């Protein structure tokens, strides 16, 4: 499996495209610039199978409908944030987008628990990692040792918890119990910024020391 990072939108939110040898791909967090993402997918000649959302903040969902309609693929999100997609107050666009409200149609598949998903050639584990938001999840590709962490864990940082539904203590619990317990050489693909590995964050992330 290969992965590509495509920062999108004014906040440069990382959209990840994970591809398999058969030409299929998964799209994680298409945050904005739907046309740009669509062109990238066509240029790479890959076939999207699904859109996976780590959570429903506005900067992670802005291009969902554009890409879903273009490729006729399902959207996955945790049930705790299913209503956020169509509510600008909950997804934050009402407050951060200069009144450019983002409303996304309902997700096709609601995640309700930690489970293993098989989507075409892709097998992945859903990890519930709330704290940045109530329904935040991370997607762990065990065979490849890759976890897409959304806005839970960053290189030398963690997600903010001052937005609606955020909980700092819960986020730290999620990181320590769900992410730092992964193999130390697991690659972490974060919602913003560069990638990292679990071992580095265990050793030197200043937000995790002393927890």
BELWO-V803986 format. One record per residue. N is the residue number from 1. RES is the residue in three letters. D_CENTER is the distance of its C-alpha to the mean C-alpha in Angstrom with 2 decimals. Layout:
BEGIN
N,RES,D_CENTER  N,RES,D_CENTER
END
This chain:
BEGIN
1,UNK,17.58  2,UNK,16.66  3,UNK,13.53  4,UNK,13.44  5,UNK,11.72  6,UNK,12.54  7,UNK,12.40  8,UNK,12.96  9,UNK,14.78  10,UNK,16.89  11,UNK,14.37  12,UNK,13.35  13,UNK,9.61  14,UNK,8.34  15,UNK,7.73  16,UNK,8.12  17,UNK,10.91  18,UNK,12.19  19,UNK,15.83  20,UNK,18.64  21,UNK,22.35  22,UNK,23.12  23,UNK,21.30  24,UNK,18.52  25,UNK,14.84  26,UNK,11.40  27,UNK,9.18  28,UNK,5.38  29,UNK,4.93  30,UNK,8.72  31,UNK,9.54  32,UNK,13.27  33,UNK,16.20  34,UNK,16.17  35,UNK,19.48  36,UNK,18.51  37,UNK,15.62  38,UNK,18.09  39,UNK,20.74  40,UNK,18.72  41,UNK,18.02  42,UNK,21.70  43,UNK,22.93  44,UNK,21.25  45,UNK,22.66  46,UNK,19.75  47,UNK,19.29  48,UNK,15.94  49,UNK,15.80  50,UNK,12.77  51,UNK,9.69  52,UNK,6.81  53,UNK,4.87  54,UNK,3.17  55,UNK,6.19  56,UNK,8.90  57,UNK,10.03  58,UNK,11.96  59,UNK,10.56  60,UNK,7.25  61,UNK,9.55  62,UNK,12.79  63,UNK,13.25  64,UNK,12.21  65,UNK,15.89  66,UNK,17.24  67,UNK,15.44  68,UNK,15.91  69,UNK,19.55  70,UNK,20.15  71,UNK,19.25  72,UNK,19.78  73,UNK,16.77  74,UNK,15.15  75,UNK,12.01  76,UNK,10.46  77,UNK,9.49  78,UNK,11.10  79,UNK,14.63  80,UNK,14.80  81,UNK,12.92  82,UNK,14.43  83,UNK,16.97  84,UNK,14.79  85,UNK,14.00  86,UNK,17.70  87,UNK,18.69  88,UNK,18.64  89,UNK,19.83  90,UNK,17.01  91,UNK,14.13  92,UNK,16.12  93,UNK,17.21  94,UNK,20.73  95,UNK,21.02  96,UNK,19.20  97,UNK,19.83  98,UNK,23.64  99,UNK,23.97  100,UNK,21.97  101,UNK,20.45  102,UNK,17.36  103,UNK,17.88  104,UNK,15.89  105,UNK,17.65  106,UNK,17.00  107,UNK,14.40  108,UNK,16.31  109,UNK,15.18  110,UNK,14.54  111,UNK,13.40  112,UNK,16.08  113,UNK,16.20  114,UNK,15.20  115,UNK,16.21  116,UNK,16.31  117,UNK,15.30  118,UNK,17.36  119,UNK,16.27  120,UNK,19.07  121,UNK,19.38  122,UNK,16.04  123,UNK,16.12  124,UNK,13.25  125,UNK,13.19  126,UNK,11.12  127,UNK,11.40  128,UNK,11.75  129,UNK,10.98  130,UNK,12.22  131,UNK,13.88  132,UNK,11.81  133,UNK,11.86  134,UNK,13.59  135,UNK,11.09  136,UNK,8.12  137,UNK,7.29  138,UNK,6.67  139,UNK,7.71  140,UNK,11.02  141,UNK,13.22  142,UNK,16.45  143,UNK,18.88  144,UNK,17.22  145,UNK,16.23  146,UNK,12.70  147,UNK,9.77  148,UNK,6.14  149,UNK,6.12  150,UNK,3.87  151,UNK,7.26  152,UNK,9.25  153,UNK,10.96  154,UNK,12.04  155,UNK,15.09  156,UNK,17.89  157,UNK,15.98  158,UNK,13.96  159,UNK,12.19  160,UNK,14.78  161,UNK,16.22  162,UNK,18.72  163,UNK,16.93  164,UNK,17.74  165,UNK,17.00  166,UNK,16.12  167,UNK,18.06  168,UNK,18.66  169,UNK,20.46  170,UNK,17.91  171,UNK,15.15  172,UNK,17.65  173,UNK,18.48  174,UNK,14.97  175,UNK,14.72  176,UNK,18.27  177,UNK,18.40  178,UNK,15.19  179,UNK,14.06  180,UNK,17.43  181,UNK,19.09  182,UNK,17.42  183,UNK,19.79  184,UNK,20.45  185,UNK,19.93  186,UNK,16.34  187,UNK,14.33  188,UNK,11.33  189,UNK,8.83  190,UNK,7.70  191,UNK,6.23  192,UNK,9.97  193,UNK,12.98  194,UNK,14.09  195,UNK,13.22  196,UNK,15.21  197,UNK,16.53  198,UNK,16.95  199,UNK,20.69  200,UNK,20.57  201,UNK,18.56  202,UNK,20.97  203,UNK,23.86  204,UNK,23.26  205,UNK,20.38  206,UNK,22.65  207,UNK,20.56  208,UNK,20.85  209,UNK,24.55  210,UNK,26.92  211,UNK,24.56
END
